[in-house]
Amino acid sequence: DTSAGNNYVTTYTEQLAVKAIAGTPLITDPDDTTLASAKVVLRDPVAGDILTAGGVPAGITVTVSADQHTVTLTGVASLAAYQTALAAISFSNPTNDNPTGVDRHIDVTVNDGLKDSAIATTTVHVTPVDDPAVRNSDTIITNVASNTAFSVADAYLLANDVDPDSTLSISNVSNASGLNVTHGAGSVSITDTGSAGG
C-alpha cells in the first residue's frame, strides 16, 4: 500500500521560469522500500501548458507524452529516488501570450508494483502578464481630390498592429498634419486639405 505526499500549491508567472510541481515530495509505503512507477498528469491544460522533466536518479526512466501533459516515471527504485524524480518535474507555458489566470491542477500517483497510491494534487496559480500592444505605421495612397473626404475601415488600419492579450480597437485619432481626420462608426474619415503636410 502506498500513500502520496501532501497536496502542493505554487504560482507561475506568464513566460517566466518553469515551476517545480513539488517542493519536497514525501512518499511513504509501510510495505515496501521501492516503487515501480509514477504518473504526473496535467488535468486541465490550456494552450501552451507543458510539463517537463529534468535529470532523474539512475534506474528511473522518464517518458513525456506527445502533448507534454503527462509524465510517466518507470523503473524499480527507492522511495527517495522517486521523490527526487518528482521534484525534477516542472510546469510552464513558454509560448502563450494570453494563458488566462485560471488555476491548473496536476495529479500525481505512485505505484509499488501492485497498487496505485491516492492522488496528490499540485495547484498552480497562473499569473498572466499584460503584454504591450505593438503599433505599426500605415501608408494610404489615393487619387481622391483635395477637400474630398474618404473613409478607411478600422480593420484595415489595425491589420498590422498586434496585442497578444486582447482585441485592438481605435478610440481616437489626432496629430494630423495637412489633414482633417475624424473617427466614428468603425472607420476613419480623412480629408486632404491641400495644405503643407497633407
FENLIN-V92140 format. One record per pair of residues at least 24 apart in sequence whose C-alpha atoms are under 10 Angstrom apart, sorted by sequence separation. I is the first residue (numbers start at 0). GAP is how many residues later the second one is. D is the distance in whole Angstrom. If there is no record, write none. Layout:
((I & GAP & D) (I & GAP & D))
//
This chain:
((2 & 24 & 6) (3 & 24 & 7) (35 & 24 & 9) (36 & 24 & 9) (37 & 24 & 10) (38 & 24 & 10) (39 & 24 & 10) (40 & 24 & 10) (44 & 24 & 7) (56 & 24 & 6) (60 & 24 & 10) (85 & 24 & 10) (100 & 24 & 7) (101 & 24 & 6) (102 & 24 & 9) (134 & 24 & 10) (135 & 24 & 6) (136 & 24 & 9) (1 & 25 & 8) (2 & 25 & 6) (3 & 25 & 9) (34 & 25 & 10) (36 & 25 & 10) (43 & 25 & 9) (55 & 25 & 8) (56 & 25 & 8) (59 & 25 & 8) (100 & 25 & 5) (101 & 25 & 9) (134 & 25 & 8) (135 & 25 & 6) (1 & 26 & 6) (2 & 26 & 6) (41 & 26 & 9) (42 & 26 & 8) (55 & 26 & 8) (56 & 26 & 10) (99 & 26 & 7) (100 & 26 & 6) (101 & 26 & 9) (133 & 26 & 9) (134 & 26 & 5) (135 & 26 & 9) (0 & 27 & 9) (1 & 27 & 5) (2 & 27 & 9) (40 & 27 & 9) (41 & 27 & 5) (42 & 27 & 9) (55 & 27 & 10) (56 & 27 & 7) (57 & 27 & 10) (61 & 27 & 10) (98 & 27 & 8) (99 & 27 & 8) (100 & 27 & 6) (133 & 27 & 6) (134 & 27 & 7) (0 & 28 & 6) (1 & 28 & 7) (40 & 28 & 6) (41 & 28 & 6) (55 & 28 & 7) (56 & 28 & 7) (81 & 28 & 9) (98 & 28 & 9) (99 & 28 & 6) (100 & 28 & 10) (132 & 28 & 7) (133 & 28 & 5) (134 & 28 & 9) (0 & 29 & 7) (1 & 29 & 8) (39 & 29 & 8) (40 & 29 & 5) (41 & 29 & 9) (54 & 29 & 9) (55 & 29 & 5) (98 & 29 & 6) (99 & 29 & 9) (132 & 29 & 6) (133 & 29 & 6) (153 & 29 & 9) (0 & 30 & 6) (1 & 30 & 8) (20 & 30 & 9) (39 & 30 & 6) (40 & 30 & 7) (54 & 30 & 7) (55 & 30 & 8) (97 & 30 & 7) (98 & 30 & 9) (131 & 30 & 9) (132 & 30 & 4) (133 & 30 & 9) (148 & 30 & 10) (150 & 30 & 10) (152 & 30 & 10) (153 & 30 & 9) (156 & 30 & 9) (0 & 31 & 8) (19 & 31 & 9) (38 & 31 & 7) (39 & 31 & 5) (40 & 31 & 9) (53 & 31 & 8) (55 & 31 & 9) (56 & 31 & 10) (78 & 31 & 10) (96 & 31 & 8) (97 & 31 & 8) (131 & 31 & 7) (132 & 31 & 7) (148 & 31 & 9) (149 & 31 & 10) (150 & 31 & 9) (151 & 31 & 10) (152 & 31 & 10) (153 & 31 & 9) (154 & 31 & 8) (155 & 31 & 9) (156 & 31 & 9) (17 & 32 & 10) (18 & 32 & 10) (19 & 32 & 9) (38 & 32 & 6) (39 & 32 & 6) (52 & 32 & 8) (53 & 32 & 9) (54 & 32 & 10) (55 & 32 & 7) (91 & 32 & 10) (95 & 32 & 10) (96 & 32 & 8) (97 & 32 & 8) (130 & 32 & 7) (131 & 32 & 8) (132 & 32 & 8) (146 & 32 & 9) (148 & 32 & 9) (150 & 32 & 9) (152 & 32 & 9) (153 & 32 & 6) (154 & 32 & 8) (1 & 33 & 9) (14 & 33 & 10) (17 & 33 & 9) (18 & 33 & 10) (19 & 33 & 9) (37 & 33 & 8) (38 & 33 & 5) (39 & 33 & 8) (52 & 33 & 8) (53 & 33 & 9) (54 & 33 & 7) (55 & 33 & 9) (78 & 33 & 9) (90 & 33 & 8) (92 & 33 & 9) (96 & 33 & 9) (97 & 33 & 9) (129 & 33 & 9) (130 & 33 & 6) (131 & 33 & 8) (132 & 33 & 9) (145 & 33 & 10) (146 & 33 & 9) (152 & 33 & 6) (153 & 33 & 5) (17 & 34 & 9) (19 & 34 & 10) (37 & 34 & 6) (38 & 34 & 6) (52 & 34 & 9) (53 & 34 & 5) (54 & 34 & 9) (91 & 34 & 9) (96 & 34 & 7) (129 & 34 & 8) (130 & 34 & 6) (132 & 34 & 10) (151 & 34 & 9) (152 & 34 & 4) (153 & 34 & 7) (36 & 35 & 7) (37 & 35 & 5) (38 & 35 & 9) (52 & 35 & 6) (53 & 35 & 6) (76 & 35 & 10) (129 & 35 & 7) (130 & 35 & 9) (132 & 35 & 8) (150 & 35 & 10) (151 & 35 & 5) (152 & 35 & 6) (36 & 36 & 5) (37 & 36 & 7) (51 & 36 & 8) (52 & 36 & 4) (53 & 36 & 8) (69 & 36 & 9) (71 & 36 & 10) (73 & 36 & 10) (75 & 36 & 8) (128 & 36 & 9) (129 & 36 & 9) (150 & 36 & 6) (151 & 36 & 5) (152 & 36 & 9) (35 & 37 & 8) (36 & 37 & 4) (37 & 37 & 9) (51 & 37 & 6) (52 & 37 & 6) (68 & 37 & 9) (69 & 37 & 10) (70 & 37 & 10) (71 & 37 & 10) (72 & 37 & 9) (73 & 37 & 9) (75 & 37 & 9) (127 & 37 & 9) (149 & 37 & 10) (150 & 37 & 5) (151 & 37 & 7) (34 & 38 & 10) (35 & 38 & 6) (36 & 38 & 6) (50 & 38 & 7) (51 & 38 & 5) (52 & 38 & 9) (69 & 38 & 10) (71 & 38 & 10) (72 & 38 & 10) (74 & 38 & 10) (149 & 38 & 8) (150 & 38 & 4) (151 & 38 & 8) (34 & 39 & 9) (35 & 39 & 5) (36 & 39 & 7) (50 & 39 & 6) (51 & 39 & 7) (148 & 39 & 10) (149 & 39 & 6) (150 & 39 & 6) (34 & 40 & 8) (35 & 40 & 4) (36 & 40 & 9) (49 & 40 & 8) (50 & 40 & 5) (51 & 40 & 8) (148 & 40 & 6) (149 & 40 & 5) (150 & 40 & 9) (33 & 41 & 10) (34 & 41 & 6) (35 & 41 & 7) (49 & 41 & 6) (50 & 41 & 7) (148 & 41 & 5) (149 & 41 & 7) (33 & 42 & 6) (34 & 42 & 6) (35 & 42 & 9) (48 & 42 & 7) (49 & 42 & 6) (50 & 42 & 9) (147 & 42 & 8) (148 & 42 & 4) (149 & 42 & 9) (32 & 43 & 10) (33 & 43 & 5) (34 & 43 & 6) (35 & 43 & 10) (48 & 43 & 6) (49 & 43 & 6) (146 & 43 & 9) (147 & 43 & 6) (148 & 43 & 7) (32 & 44 & 8) (33 & 44 & 4) (34 & 44 & 6) (37 & 44 & 8) (47 & 44 & 8) (48 & 44 & 4) (49 & 44 & 8) (146 & 44 & 6) (147 & 44 & 7) (148 & 44 & 9) (32 & 45 & 6) (33 & 45 & 5) (34 & 45 & 10) (36 & 45 & 8) (47 & 45 & 5) (48 & 45 & 8) (49 & 45 & 10) (145 & 45 & 7) (146 & 45 & 5) (147 & 45 & 8) (31 & 46 & 9) (32 & 46 & 6) (33 & 46 & 9) (34 & 46 & 9) (35 & 46 & 9) (39 & 46 & 8) (46 & 46 & 8) (47 & 46 & 7) (48 & 46 & 8) (144 & 46 & 9) (145 & 46 & 5) (146 & 46 & 5) (31 & 47 & 9) (32 & 47 & 9) (33 & 47 & 9) (34 & 47 & 7) (37 & 47 & 9) (38 & 47 & 9) (45 & 47 & 9) (47 & 47 & 6) (48 & 47 & 8) (143 & 47 & 9) (144 & 47 & 8) (145 & 47 & 6) (146 & 47 & 7) (33 & 48 & 9) (37 & 48 & 8) (44 & 48 & 10) (46 & 48 & 9) (47 & 48 & 5) (143 & 48 & 8) (144 & 48 & 9) (145 & 48 & 5) (39 & 49 & 9) (41 & 49 & 9) (46 & 49 & 7) (47 & 49 & 9) (144 & 49 & 9) (145 & 49 & 9) (28 & 50 & 8) (45 & 50 & 9) (47 & 50 & 10) (48 & 50 & 8) (27 & 51 & 7) (46 & 51 & 9) (47 & 51 & 8) (26 & 52 & 6) (27 & 52 & 10) (45 & 52 & 10) (46 & 52 & 7) (145 & 52 & 9) (25 & 53 & 9) (26 & 53 & 8) (45 & 53 & 7) (46 & 53 & 10) (25 & 54 & 8) (44 & 54 & 10) (45 & 54 & 8) (24 & 55 & 9) (26 & 55 & 8) (48 & 55 & 9) (50 & 55 & 9) (25 & 56 & 9) (26 & 56 & 7) (45 & 56 & 9) (24 & 57 & 9) (25 & 57 & 6) (44 & 57 & 10) (24 & 58 & 5) (25 & 58 & 10) (43 & 58 & 10) (44 & 58 & 9) (45 & 58 & 9) (23 & 59 & 8) (24 & 59 & 8) (43 & 59 & 9) (44 & 59 & 7) (22 & 60 & 10) (23 & 60 & 8) (24 & 60 & 9) (25 & 60 & 10) (43 & 60 & 6) (44 & 60 & 8) (21 & 61 & 9) (24 & 61 & 7) (42 & 61 & 7) (43 & 61 & 6) (44 & 61 & 9) (21 & 62 & 10) (23 & 62 & 9) (24 & 62 & 7) (41 & 62 & 7) (42 & 62 & 6) (43 & 62 & 8) (22 & 63 & 9) (23 & 63 & 7) (41 & 63 & 6) (42 & 63 & 6) (21 & 64 & 7) (22 & 64 & 6) (40 & 64 & 8) (41 & 64 & 4) (42 & 64 & 7) (20 & 65 & 8) (21 & 65 & 5) (22 & 65 & 10) (40 & 65 & 5) (41 & 65 & 7) (97 & 65 & 10) (99 & 65 & 9) (19 & 66 & 9) (20 & 66 & 7) (21 & 66 & 8) (39 & 66 & 7) (40 & 66 & 5) (41 & 66 & 9) (96 & 66 & 9) (97 & 66 & 6) (98 & 66 & 9) (19 & 67 & 6) (20 & 67 & 8) (21 & 67 & 8) (39 & 67 & 6) (40 & 67 & 7) (96 & 67 & 6) (97 & 67 & 5) (19 & 68 & 7) (20 & 68 & 6) (21 & 68 & 8) (38 & 68 & 8) (39 & 68 & 5) (40 & 68 & 9) (95 & 68 & 9) (96 & 68 & 6) (97 & 68 & 8) (18 & 69 & 10) (19 & 69 & 6) (20 & 69 & 5) (38 & 69 & 6) (39 & 69 & 7) (95 & 69 & 10) (96 & 69 & 10) (18 & 70 & 8) (19 & 70 & 4) (20 & 70 & 6) (37 & 70 & 7) (38 & 70 & 5) (39 & 70 & 9) (17 & 71 & 9) (18 & 71 & 5) (19 & 71 & 6) (20 & 71 & 10) (37 & 71 & 6) (38 & 71 & 6) (17 & 72 & 6) (18 & 72 & 5) (19 & 72 & 9) (36 & 72 & 9) (37 & 72 & 4) (38 & 72 & 9) (16 & 73 & 10) (17 & 73 & 6) (18 & 73 & 6) (36 & 73 & 6) (37 & 73 & 6) (16 & 74 & 9) (17 & 74 & 5) (18 & 74 & 10) (35 & 74 & 8) (36 & 74 & 5) (37 & 74 & 9) (16 & 75 & 7) (17 & 75 & 8) (34 & 75 & 7) (35 & 75 & 6) (36 & 75 & 7) (15 & 76 & 8) (16 & 76 & 9) (17 & 76 & 9) (34 & 76 & 6) (35 & 76 & 5) (36 & 76 & 7) (14 & 77 & 7) (15 & 77 & 8) (16 & 77 & 9) (33 & 77 & 9) (34 & 77 & 4) (35 & 77 & 5) (38 & 77 & 10) (4 & 78 & 9) (13 & 78 & 8) (14 & 78 & 6) (15 & 78 & 7) (33 & 78 & 7) (34 & 78 & 7) (35 & 78 & 9) (37 & 78 & 9) (42 & 78 & 10) (3 & 79 & 10) (11 & 79 & 8) (12 & 79 & 9) (13 & 79 & 7) (14 & 79 & 5) (32 & 79 & 9) (33 & 79 & 9) (34 & 79 & 10) (35 & 79 & 10) (36 & 79 & 9) (37 & 79 & 9) (39 & 79 & 10) (41 & 79 & 10) (10 & 80 & 10) (11 & 80 & 7) (12 & 80 & 9) (13 & 80 & 7) (14 & 80 & 7) (31 & 80 & 7) (38 & 80 & 10) (39 & 80 & 10) (40 & 80 & 9) (41 & 80 & 9) (9 & 81 & 10) (11 & 81 & 9) (13 & 81 & 9) (14 & 81 & 8) (30 & 81 & 9) (31 & 81 & 10) (39 & 81 & 9) (13 & 82 & 8) (14 & 82 & 8) (28 & 82 & 10) (39 & 82 & 10) (13 & 83 & 7) (14 & 83 & 10) (26 & 83 & 8) (28 & 83 & 8) (13 & 84 & 8) (14 & 84 & 9) (20 & 84 & 10) (13 & 85 & 7) (20 & 85 & 8) (12 & 86 & 10) (13 & 86 & 9) (20 & 86 & 10) (21 & 86 & 10) (13 & 87 & 9) (20 & 87 & 9) (12 & 88 & 9) (28 & 88 & 9) (11 & 89 & 10) (27 & 89 & 10) (26 & 90 & 9) (11 & 91 & 10) (10 & 92 & 9) (11 & 92 & 10) (10 & 93 & 10) (24 & 95 & 10) (8 & 96 & 9) (7 & 97 & 10) (7 & 98 & 9) (6 & 99 & 10) (21 & 99 & 10) (6 & 100 & 9) (20 & 100 & 9) (21 & 100 & 7) (6 & 101 & 9) (20 & 101 & 6) (21 & 101 & 10) (19 & 102 & 10) (20 & 102 & 8) (4 & 103 & 9) (20 & 103 & 8) (3 & 104 & 8) (4 & 104 & 10) (19 & 104 & 10) (3 & 105 & 7) (18 & 105 & 9) (2 & 106 & 9) (3 & 106 & 7) (1 & 107 & 9) (2 & 107 & 8) (3 & 107 & 10) (1 & 108 & 7) (2 & 108 & 9) (1 & 109 & 7) (2 & 109 & 10) (0 & 110 & 9) (1 & 110 & 7) (0 & 111 & 7) (1 & 111 & 10) (12 & 111 & 10) (0 & 112 & 10) (1 & 112 & 9) (3 & 112 & 9) (4 & 112 & 10) (6 & 112 & 9) (7 & 112 & 8) (8 & 112 & 8) (9 & 112 & 8) (10 & 112 & 8) (11 & 112 & 7) (12 & 112 & 8) (13 & 112 & 7) (14 & 112 & 10) (0 & 113 & 8) (1 & 113 & 7) (2 & 113 & 8) (3 & 113 & 6) (4 & 113 & 9) (5 & 113 & 9) (6 & 113 & 5) (7 & 113 & 6) (8 & 113 & 6) (9 & 113 & 6) (10 & 113 & 5) (11 & 113 & 6) (12 & 113 & 6) (13 & 113 & 6) (14 & 113 & 9) (15 & 113 & 10) (0 & 114 & 7) (1 & 114 & 7) (2 & 114 & 5) (3 & 114 & 6) (4 & 114 & 9) (5 & 114 & 6) (6 & 114 & 5) (7 & 114 & 5) (8 & 114 & 5) (9 & 114 & 5) (10 & 114 & 5) (11 & 114 & 5) (12 & 114 & 5) (13 & 114 & 5) (14 & 114 & 9) (0 & 115 & 8) (1 & 115 & 5) (2 & 115 & 6) (3 & 115 & 7) (4 & 115 & 6) (5 & 115 & 8) (6 & 115 & 6) (7 & 115 & 6) (8 & 115 & 6) (9 & 115 & 6) (10 & 115 & 6) (11 & 115 & 6) (12 & 115 & 6) (13 & 115 & 6) (0 & 116 & 7) (1 & 116 & 8) (2 & 116 & 8) (3 & 116 & 6) (4 & 116 & 9) (5 & 116 & 9) (6 & 116 & 8) (7 & 116 & 9) (8 & 116 & 8) (9 & 116 & 9) (10 & 116 & 7) (11 & 116 & 9) (12 & 116 & 7) (13 & 116 & 9) (0 & 117 & 10) (2 & 117 & 9) (3 & 117 & 10) (13 & 117 & 10))
//
